[in-house]
Amino acid sequence: MAVIAVVLAAGAGSRFEGPTHKLRAEHAGRPIVQLAIEAAVSAGIGPVLVVTGAEPLDDLLPPSVTEVRAPEWSSGQSRSLAAAIRAVEPTSAEAMVVGLGDMPGVTPGCWTAVAQAAAPIAVARYGGRLGPPVRLGREVWSELPSGGDEGARSLIRRRPELVVEVPVPGDGRDVDTLEDLRDLA
């Protein structure tokens, strides 16, 4: 089955009050977006797309990934996800696994486990908490929200019968604030 990994990295990071854009903030000596992208690449589940918008990230992207610009990124995560779908639709991919660029603790094993789930929607479960990455089968792409700041969350709530939770290794916390970044240490 053809699967494409997608890292959403388009938002403004407006709650992060550090000296750089949050995706450039360092954790373990590296920009958090690089850690997130490298986990997706290392999982080896398929080609990796990185959706960008507010912050130019060209200097942080490895040559093996494809950058997809989300021109409507400021309208919310749904528009970044729509940009990914437009890029993936012409391919033979049966699913995409979508993660976030501000989650440096997601491991390659997490990406792999979610990608291998045999459900239209699979969501990572970190202990008792659900979060990205999320596997979205081609059959549900048209049901994703077309506006607002939600990605797959609203679809997961609307169609629970299609959802499988996948226990995964790693740390599913995202970095929205300086405090979040400090808490990762």
N, C-alpha and C positions, 0 to 999 in steps of 0.2 A: 504494500500500500504506500502510495506516495504521500509524504507529509512535508509541510513547510513550516519551519519555526519562524515566528514573528516576534520581534522585540519592539514594543511601543516605547518611543523615546522622544515624543513630540511636544509635550506640555511645557508651560512656562516655569513651573516650579515656584509659583508665587509665594507659597508659605515658607519657603526656605530662605532664611535671612543671612546666609553665609556670604563670603567674599566672591564666590563663583556661582554659576548655575548649579543646581543640586546634582545634576548628572556628572558634573566635573569634580564634585567633592570627593575627597579621597577616603577610602576605607582600606585598611591593610596595605597602604602605600600605593593604591591604584584608584583611578576614577571609578565610581560605582557603576557607571554605565558600561565600562570595559569589562568589569567582573560579570555583569549580567549577560552581556553579549558572548563572552568567552564560554560561559556555562552552556548557552544554547548551541554554540559551535561545537564544543567538546562532546555534547550529547550525541552528535552524529545522526540525528533523526532525519535530516534532509537539508536542503538549502536554507539559509538564514537571511531573512529580510529585517532591516532595521528602519522603522518609520520615524522620521525626524520632522521637526517643525520649528519651534521657537528658538532653539539653540543650535547653531551649526556644529556638527559633530564629525565632520569629514576627517579631522586629524586623529580621531579616536577609533575609527572604524577599521577593522582588519580587512585586507584585500579580499578575503573569502566571502564577505557578506555583500548583499545588495542594499543600497540605500533607496528608500521610497519616501519622497517628500509628501507631507500632508499639508496642502496649502490652506486648508480650513481648520488647522489644529486648534485655533483659539475658540472654536465652537464646541470643544469638548472631546473626550476620549472616543465617542462614537464616530467622529469624523476621521480620527487617526485609524481606527479599525476599518472604516469604509475605504480608506486609501490602501490598506493592506489587502482587503478583499479585491479591489480593482486590479491590484498587481498579481494576485494569486489566481483569480478566476480563469484567465486564459491558459493556465497550466493544467496538467493532468492530476494535480494534487487532489486527494480525496478528503484531506483535512488540513487544518493549520493548528499549530499549538502556539498560543499567544501568551507571552510573558511581558513583564514591565522592566524598563531600563533602570528603575530606581529600587530594584530588589536584588542587592548584591549577594544575598545568602542563599539564593536558589541554586541548587547543585545540578550538574549534568544528569545525575540519576533521577532527579525530579522531572526534568524535561522528558527523559526517556520513559519513565513510568507512565506519565500522562499521555504521551504519544502512543503508547502501546495499548491503551484502553480501547475496548471494542464497543464504544457507545457514541451516539451522536454528539454528546457533550460530556467531557470528563474534566473534573476540577481537582486540583491538588488539595490534599488535607494534611495540614501540619498539626499533628496532635488533634486538638478539637477545633481548629480554625481552618476555614476554607480560603483559598486564594489562588492567584495565578501561579504557574501557567495553567491555561485552560485549553483543552482540545475541542475544536469546533469542526464537526463534520460538514462537508459541503452542503448537505441537505438542510442545515440550519442557518446558513449564511444570510439568506433572505429574511430571516426572522430577527436578526440583530437590530438594535435601535438605530434609527437614522439621524438622531439628534440628541444633544445633551452630553453630560459628562459620565455616562455609564457605558461600559463595554458590554461584556457578556452577562453581567450581574442580573439585569432585568430579564433576559432570556432564561437564565437559570431559575429565577423565581416563577416565571410564567409556565415553564415546561419541565417541572421536576421529574416527570416520568421518563425524560430523555437523559437525565443526569446520573453519572456514576462518580462517586468520590474515590479518589486514589490516594491511599496513604503514601506519603513521600518523605525522604530525608531532606534535611536542609532547614533553612530559616526563612520563613515566608513573610518577614517584616519588610515594609517598604520605607523609604526615606522621604519624608515630606518636610521635616523641620531639622534644624541643627540638633535638637534634643534627640530625634530619632537616630541621627547619625552617631551621636555620642553613645546611645544605648546599644548600638551594634558591637561596640568594643568589648 
